[in-house]
Amino acid sequence: MFVNYAHRGASTYYPENTLSSFYAGVFMGANGIETDVHRTKDGVLVLFHDDALDRVTDGHGPVSGCTYDELARLTVFNADYGRADKITTLEDFLRYFGWRDLTFAVELKQEGVEKETIDLLNRYRMRDKTILTSFTFENIARAREIDPGYKVGYLFGPKNTDDPVSRLRSIGGEQLCPRADMLTKEWVGEMHRLGFSVRAWGVKDEAMMAHAVLCGADGMTVNFPDKLHEYLNGQR
């Protein structure tokens, strides 16, 4: 089954990585959610993409330099649609979404958050529906060591020179996550023959969205899950 991952939720329309964005993604037809885990200064796991607060909030400086109480006072904005929400914790996210029939891609954004993230995921019985991902190979390697029951995926782009296929094979990983414009039907077919699933990222528009589907990808993270849902239904 193709997985339509709402990327940080329906982040075209709502403040990214917030509960409103995740709810909107589900209502728009996504059957997966992608999100990002950071740890605060006082050890709380929160969902936030950037290392720094400045791009999407009214705060400044690194996420890891703030306590959760400090982050809770900030507002996350989607300026294009005039919407606002609050930074959420991983636990609150799991409380509201973990029970749903969805596939979850959880990106480890910092080194050293693997065990705490896995412990919390296990508390909500998320092992069978979650894949742990990172652009940093060491993060997914540590996750695999901590709990081999979790699938892991390696995110990479065209500037990656460390042979992601071989590296992922070295730890028995399951999913390759290239930037969408790198995909070809031939490459995806070869990865399937090697036993990997393929999830695309960096889907900037509907043309790239269609390209990833036609190349045979198993899923993609997309900021506009409504458009992907409509496209997939139109193919049937």
N, C-alpha and C positions, 0 to 999 in steps of 0.2 A: 504494500500500500504506500502510495506517495505521501510524504509528510510535508504539509504546508506549515512551516514553523513561523509563527508571528514573532518577528525579530524585535526583541525588547518590547514585545506586544505589538499592537497596531501603531507603530511609532511614527508613521507618516502623519497620523491624525491626532495622536494623544502624546502626552509627555512620556518619554521612553522609560521603560523599566519601572513603571508605576502600576498600581492595581487597576486604575481606569484603563490603561493601555492593554493590560493582559485581558481584562474582561472584554474590551472591544474586539480584540483579536479573536477570541472564542466566538463571540456573537457574529463576527464576519465570516466564520466558516473555517478558521484554522483548526487543524487537528494536532498541532504541536505548538510549543512555546519555547523560545530561546531567551536566555537571560544570562547575566554576568554577576559573579560574586566577588565582592571586596570585603575586607575586614576592617572595622573601625579601630581607633586608638584603644578603645576599651574592650575589644574582642568580639564585637557583634558583627555577624555576617549580614551585609546589606546588598541590595541589587543595584548596581551602578556600573556603567560601562567605562567611562574615562577614569584615569588616575586622579584627575583634578576636577573640581566642582564647577569651574567657571563657565563652561560652554552651555549647560542646560539648567543651571540653578542661579539663585541670587546669592550664592556663597562663593568663596574663593579658597584656593589651596587644595592640597591633596585630601582625598577621602580618608586615607589611612592616618592622617594627622588630626582627625576630629573624633570626638566621642559620638556615640549614637544620639545622645540628647542634643548635641549641637547640630547634628544632621537633621534631626526631627523638626527643628525650627525653620529649616529651609524650605523653599518651594521649587519644584521642578516645573519647567515651562515647555510648552509647545507653542512657539511664537506664531507659526504659520496659521494655526487654528484658534489661537487665543485661549488655550486650555492650560490648566495648572493642576498639580497634584503634589503628593509628598513622597519622599524616599521611603521605600518599604524594606523590611527585613526579609531574609530568606525564610525564616520560620513563618511569618505572616503569609507570605506567598504560598508556602506549602500547605498551610492551614486552609486557604481558600481554593487552591487549585490542585493540590496533590492528589486528591481523591477522584479527580476527573479522568475520563478516558482520553488521555492525551499522551503524546510523546514529548519528553523534555530534554532540551540541550542546555546544559549548565556549563558555562565557560568559566574556568578558573583564571581570574585576572591577576592574582598575586601568588607568589611563591609562599608555601607554608600554610595555605588554607585548605589543603586537600583533606586532611583527617577530620577537621571540624565540619567541613561541608558534607563529607560522607556520613559522619555520625548523625548529622541532622537529617539528611536524606533517609537514612535507615530508620530513624524514629518515625518517619511518615511512610515507610514501606515503599520506597521509590525505586528500588534497585531494578526491577524489571521494566520500568518505563523511562529510564533516564540514561543519557549518554553524557559523559564528562569530557569536555573539550578544552583545548588551549592552543594558542600559537607558540607557547613555550613547551617544548617536548618534555622537559624535566617534570613539569606539572602533571602531565598525564602518566608519565612513567611512575611517579610516586603514587598517584591514585591507583594505578594497576597493582602496585605492591601492597597498598593498604587494604584494598578490597578487590580481588580479581573478579568478583561477581558483577562489577560495573563495566559496561562497555565504555571504551574511550575512543575519541576522535581527534585527529590532528589537523588543525587549521593552518593553511599555508597560502602564500601568494606567489606571483611570478618571480619575486626576488629571492625566494627561498632556494638555498643552494645545498641543503644538507640531506638531500635524497629522502623526502618524507615517506615514500613508499617503503623503502628499506628500514627506516627507523621505526615506522609503525609496526612493520612485520616483526621487528626484533623484540617487541613487548607483547605480541599477540593482539594488537589493537584491531578494532573492527571497522572504523569509519575514516575515510579520507575526505577532507573538507577544503577543496580548492576554491579560489575565486572564480565566479561564474564564467568570466570571459576566457578562462583557460580551458574550458571543457571542449572536448570533441567526442563524437559518438564512439570513435575507435578507442580513445583512452578510457572512457567510462566502461566500455565493453571489456577491455583488458583488466581493469580493476575488479569488475564483477567476476571474471574468470579466476582472479587471485583470491576471491573470497571477501573482498571489501564491499561495504556500501559506500555511496558517494553522496555527500550533501554539499550543495553550492552556497556560497555567500557572496556579498557584494552585488546583489541584484538591483541595479540602479534604475531600471525602467522595465516596461512590459515586454519590450523586444528581448532584453536579456533574460527575463523570466521565461519566455517561450523557448529561447535557445536552450536553457538548462533542462527544461522538460523534454525537448526533442532530442537532446543528447543522451537521454536515458538516466539522468540523475534520479536518486531515490528520494530526494527531498531538497528543500532550499529554505534558507532564512530570508524572509521578505518583509519589508516595512508596510506593505499594502496587501495583507492576506485576503482581503475581499476580492481584489482583482485576480489573484491566483486561484481562489476558489471558483470564481466565475469561469476562468479559462479552463480549469480542469473539468468542470461540469460540462462545458461546451464541447470537450473532446469526446465525451462518452456517447 
